[in-house]
Amino acid sequence: MSRWRAQPRYVAADELFVLLSDDTNAVGVTATAERAAQDPADMDRLREIFDRRPKRAGQPVR
């Protein structure tokens, strides 16, 4: 079972990651601001995880 089933897509902006649900009847959203990371390297690691697991939705937002 995939751990990304509830929110398999994401959008990346310069200072924000947004995980999105795939449900056509409801929208599930989780936002993570880069400023929440204690170390900038934490966001790089999170970006690497997102690039491997959920599918990127659209182009990066700037």
Summary of the structure (lengths in Angstrom):
residues: 62
radius of gyration: 11.8
end to end distance: 33.4
largest distance: 37.0
contacts: 138
relative contact order: 0.29
helix: 26%
strand: 29%
